[in-house]
Amino acid sequence: MNAATSTRTADRTAAALTASGSRPAGTRAAAAATAAAAGANGAACADGAVEELCSAVFASLRRKDQRERGRQYVQGLLTAEGRKSIRNIALQLDRAGAAGGAGAAAAEQSLHHFIAASTWDWQPIRTALAEYLGRTAPLTAWVAQPMAIPKGGEHSVGAGHRFDPHRGQMFRGQQAFGLWYTSAPVVTPVGWRLFLDEESAPAPSQDSVQECGTGEEESYAGCAVSGVLNAVREARLPVRPVVLDVRDIATRSTLHRFAEARVPVVARIGAEARLLVTDPRVPGFGAGTMAARDVLQNVRGLRMPVEWPDPEVPGARRTSLVAAVRVMVPDPAQGRRREVLLFGEWEAARRLPTQLWVTDMVRTDPAALVRMTKTALRVSAASAASVQRVGLRDFSGRSLPGWHRHVTLASVAHAALCLAAPAAGAPGSVPVAVPRTAGTTDAAPVPVAVPVAARAGALAAARGRHTAAVRRPALAAL
């Protein structure tokens, strides 16, 4: 073979290797070593995040063996394959050599006692988790979100026939409510409450009283609001707004309870929710209660474009049309009537508003409020991506304290997941920007005065065009 032929053969070989992605053995070995090192570094970072977090949040556990069991359980939730049952966690610990040589069966028995039959209190761990996150990634807003847990058997605490108003369907299982901590880099749950009714409640005990507050049966809405307010109080963090969805679940009583607790709220409401217009310059003033959608349609001439980052598509930004007007939630008790800000979001200029919200932060810029509502989308995205990964739905048993301990430790695992790699697409890693004003930061949005005077002319013009419509509940659109 001559030199030219050798050269052509070498060129063809190199081209074939390039096209097929093949590399010489030395190059492949070097690439594999680099990938292994990167994986080891990532695993080390994740392990370090777990160790640091567990050391901080398990300090309330008095015994060293309890703290070690808690750390093992969190590690098992993050590494066990399939359903995160106590048995699978024990098998994973045994495979990893973390069962102390006692075997999977002994590890399972020990973990079962730690979760279902021990006496340690889960609330200090939830409080410590919130405080740790507050030091690491300052809180922007709370988000309350229901979590349906399908259960086919009869041996799970709180299981029953449920109607999920947010999905509009019946299911058999448990209904839980989570309070999620949101900041620029982190979205993770820190508080939980399980809905118990006459069908599903366990026998009365001190634990059930702790869970339900009074030991009495609660409504769906009552359980959701109690769970949120209790979790906010127990978190011991600076006051921040709570974003939640109250469509079709007692809007009036929910807003009243938040007002009594002095916790600001941004609540999504249904289009048919009845409201009173309080501004005499706005069409509908004096016409009695009106559907929220009609109130917003009457002020759609005031809509302004608002840009917001899409939590579901990193780097993407969306624009909505937004209008806001002050209203009052009607209540038979005059002392409970409070003025709130109704704001709506339009995806298309010629259509009806797609989302309607009310808040007691009546002096806050509507643009900042709309961006705040997008934290609910961040929670939904994080929940879809990682709830199954850490086994939040995977507890089985009739022990109510056991359920609480499991979801508490699963919340710790979820937080570790977020903190380990927030820049690599981990749940909750999408920042939500809030417009800055003098003396404020994105992490702690504060009320901003709405330039009402600047809109007075438009309001007056709108009222002038609807003199006759003011006296009718069904008003013409601007």
N, C-alpha and C positions, 0 to 999 in steps of 0.2 A: 504493500500500500504506500503510494507516494504522499508527499507532504500536503498537496492540495486536497487529496481524498481524505486524509486524516483530519485536515482542518474542517472540511464540510461535514464529516461524520461527527466531529466534536460539536460543531455549531448546531446540527440537528438534534443531537443528544441534549445540549443545553436548552434548546427551544422546547423540546418535549418535556424536560424536567420543569421548565418554567410554566408551560401550559397546564401541566397536571398538578402543579403545586408541590411537586417532589423536590427534595433537597438532598445534597450529599449527606452521608451519615453523620459527619461531624457537625454540619449546620443544623440538621434535625435535632441532634442531641443538645446543641447549644440553645435552640429555640425551646425545646422541652424543658431544659433547666431554667430558662428565663420565665416560662409560664408557671412552672412549679414554684419558683421563688415568689412570683407575684401572687399566686394562690396562697402560699404560706403566709406572705405578708398580710393579705386580706383576712385570712383566718385568724392570724395573730391579732389584727386590729379588732375583729369581731369578738374574739375571746377577751381581749382587754376591755372592750366596752361592757361586756357582760359582767366581768369581774368587778370593775369599778362601780357599775350601777348596783349590783347585788350587795356590795359592801356598804353602799350608802343607804339603800332602802330596807335592808334586813337588820339594821341596828336595833330595831325595837324587839326583835326576837331574843329572849333572854339567854337561851342555851346555844352553845356552839354547834351542837348537832342539828338544831333546828335551822340555824343559818346555813349550814352545809346542805341540808335537805332542800332548802329553798333554792340555793344556787344550782344544785343538781336538777331540780325540777325545771327550772328555767332553761338550763342547757339542754335537757331532754326535749322540751317543747320546741326548741330551735333545731334540733338535729334528728329527732326520731322520724322515721318514714311513715307515711300514711296517717291514719287517725291518731291524734295525740291523746290516746287513752293512757291510764296509769300503767297498764301492762306493756304497751309499746315503749313508753318512756323507760320502764325498768329494763326491758330487753336492750334498748339502746345503751343504757348505762353499763349493763353487763358486757356488751360488745366492746365498749370503750374502756373497759377495765376500771370503771368508776364505782362499781358495786362493792368494792372492798373484798372481792373473792367470795362473797356469800352466795352468789348466783342470782339469776333473774327472779326466781320465785320469792326469795327473801327480800330482794330489793322492792318487788311489787308490794309485798305485805307492809314493808316499812313506809313506802310512799303513800299507800292507801290510808294508813293510820295518820300520817302527817297531814293529809288533805281532809279526810272525812271525820276523823275521830279525835284529833288533837284539840288543844284549847287556845291556840294562839289567835290573836285578833288581827283580822285583815285590814282594818281601817288605818292603823298607824303606817302600814306599808303603803297604802294608797296616798296618804298625806305626804310621806317621805318621797314618793315617786314624783308627786306634783311639785314639791319644793326643790327636788333635784333638777327637774326640767326647768323650773323658774330661774335657777342659777345658771343653767347651761344655755337655754334658748328662751328668752323672755316671752311670756304669754302675750298673744295678740287678741284672741277671742276664744271662748268656749263654744263647742258645737254639741248639741244634744241629738242623738240619733238612735232610733229603735233598731233592735236586732232580733229578727225572727229565727228561732232554732227548731226546725222540724224534728219531731220525735214520734216514732211510731208505737213505742211500747207504753206500758203503764207504770214504769218504775223510775221515772225522772221527776224530780221536784219541780213543781210549777207547770207541768205539762197538762194540756187540756185542749179543747176545741177553741180556736182563736180566730178572731176577725182582725186582719191587719188593715187599718184604714188607709195607710199610705200605699199599699199595693192593691187595696180593694178586693181582697179575696180571703176565704177561710183556709185555715191550715190546722193541722194537729201538731202541737208541740209547745215550746216555751216562748214567751215574749219578754225580752230584756230591753233595758234602756241604758245606753252608754253615754257618759260625758267625756268628750274628746278634747284634749289639749291641743291647741294649734298655735304655731309660731312660724317664722319664715322657713326654718329647716325641718321642723318636726310636726307630725300629726299622729297622735297616739291616744288611746283611751286611758283614763285614770280613775273613773268611777263607774259603778254599775248598780242596777236595781232590777230585781226580777218581779214581774207582774204575778201576783197571787190572787186568785179568787176562791170562791167557796168550793169549786170543783177541784182545784189543784193545790190549795194551801196545805202544808203539813200540819201535824198536830201542834196546838199552841205551845210555845216555849219561849224562853228569853231570846233565843236567836230570831224567831219569827217576829217578835216585838221589835227587835233591833232593825229587822229588815223593813217592816211596814210602818214603823214609827209609832203606831197606836195599837197594833195587833188586830185592827179591824180590817174588813174587806175594803179594798180601794177600787175606784174606777180606773179605766185605762189611762185617762188624762190625769187623774189625781196621782197615780203611781209614777207617771212620767215626770210630772212637775216636782213631786216630792223628791224623786231620785236626783234630779238635776240640782235643785236648791240645796239638798243635803250635801251632795258632792262638792258643790262650789264652796259651801261653808267649811267643810272639812279640809279643803285644799289649802286654806290659810295663805292665799295669794292676794295681791292687790286686785281690786274690783275691775273686772273686764266684762264686756257684753257677752250674753249668751245668744247664739243663733240656733233657732229651732223651727220646726214645722208644726203648726197647730191647725192645719186645715181639718175641719170636721171633728176636732176634739176639744170642744169647750174653750173657744177663743177668749171669751170675756173673763171667765174665772181664772184662766191661765195668766192673762195679763195682770189681773188684780193680785194674784199671789206673788208675782215677780215684783210688782210695785210695793207690796207690803214688806217684802224681803230686801228692798232697796238694791236689787240686782238689775242692771239695765238689760233690756231684751230686744232682739230683732227677730220678729216672728213672721213666718210666712203664713198667709191666710188664704181662704178660698175666695173665688171671684164673687160669690153671692153673700159674703159676710156683710151684715148690716151695720152701717156707720152713719154718724151725724156730721154734716158739714158745719164747721164752726166759724169759718171766715165769711163775713157778709158780702165780700167781693167775689166769692166763688159761686158759680151756678149750682143750685141745689140747696143753698142756705135757706132755712126755714121750711123746707119741703118734707121734713120728717126723715126717717131712716132711708138710706139708699144702699144699693149693692155697691160694694167697693169697686167693682169693675166700672160701674156707671160714673162714680165719682171721678175716677182717673180719666175716663174718656172725655169728661167735661173740661178737663184741664190739659188735654193732650197738646194744645197749642203752646204749652210751656216746656215741652220736652227738650232735653239737651242730650247730645251724644256723650257717652261715657265709655272710655276704653278700659278693659280689664284683661289680665293674663288668664289664659285658659288653663285650669289645673289639669285637665285631662290630656292636653297636648303641650308638652314642655316647649317653651319658647314662642308659642302662638299667642296672639292677642286678638281679642274680639271687641266689637263695639255694639252697645245697646243704646236705645233711646230711653231716657228716664225722666219722669215727672214726679213731683211730690206736693202734697197738700196736707194741712193740718185738719184733723177730724177728731171726733170723740166716739168712744165705744159706748153705746147705750147701755144703761144699767138702771133697774128700778130704784136702787138706792142712790140718791143724789150724791152722797159723800164718796161713792166709789167711781163716779164718772171722772175720767181723766183724759186730758188732751194727748193725742198721739200723732205721730207723723205717718201718713200713708204714702208710700212710694211704689211706683210700678215700673216694670221693665218691658219694653217692646222690642221684639226681634225684627219686626217689619213695620214700617211706618203706617201702612194702611190696614193693619190688623189689630185685634184686641191685645191688651197687655198679656204677656205670657206668665209673668210672675208678679204677685202682689204681696207686699210686706207692710207691717206696722212696727213702729218702735217708739219707746218713750224718750229717746234721745232726740227731742224735737228740734234742737239747734245744731244738729250735726249735718254736715254737707251730704246731700243725697248721693253724690258720686262716691264718697268714702263709704257710705252705707252699702251701696251696690257691690263694691269690691269686697266688703266684709261678708256679704251673703255668699260669695264664692268659696268661702272656707267650707261651706257645707258640701260643695262639689269635691273639694280636696279630701274631706273625710270619706265621702262615698268611694272615691278612687282608692284611697288607702285601705278602706275596709274590704273592697272587692279583691285587692291584691294580696292582702296579708292576714286577714282574719282566719282563713283556713290554715295558713302556714304556721301560725302559733297556736292553733287549736282552741280558739275562744268558744266555739260551739261544741266542743268534744267531751264535756263532762257528762258522766252518766251516774245516776244514783239519786236516792231520796233525801240526801243530806243537804239542807239549805246552807249551812256553814261550809260544807264541802264545795258547793257550787261557787260561793263567794271566794273561797280560797283559790280555787282553780282559775277563775277569771281574773283575779288579782295578779297571780303569778304569770298568767298569759299576757296581761297588760304590761308587766315588767319585761317579758320577752319581746313584746311588740316595740316597746320603747328602746330596748337594746338594739333591735333591728334597725330602727330609724337612726339612732345615734352612731351606729357603727359605720354607715356609709351614706350620709345624707346627700353627698354630691354625685352619687352613682345611681341615682334613680330609685333610692329606697323610698318606701311609703312616706309621703308627707314632705318630700324634698322640693316641692314646687313652691317658690315664694309668692306671696300675694302682696303687691305693693299698695300702699295707702298714701294718698297725696300728703305731702309735708307742708306744714305751716310753721311760722316762727315759733321756736321753742318746743317743737314736737318731733317725734321720730316715727318711723314706720312700725316699730315694734309696739308702740303704745299710742294708738290713735286716740285723740281727745276730741271732745265736741268742738265743732267749728261753726261759727254763726252763719246762718243762711242769709244771703242778701235779699231779704223779703222786699225791701223798699224798691229794689231794682226791678222787681216783678209786678209792682203795683199797677203800672200802666196796662200791662197785658191782662192782669186779672180784671181790672175795671172794664177793659174792652170786651173781655169774654162775658162779663156780667151784662154789659149793654146789649150784646147780641142775643142774650137768652133771657130777656125780661119775662117773657111769657112762660118759658120753660122752667123758671125757678120754682113755680108753684106746683110742678108735676114731678112725681118720683122718677118717671122715665124721661130722661132729658136728651135733647138732641146733642150730637157730638160737635165739638168745636171744629 
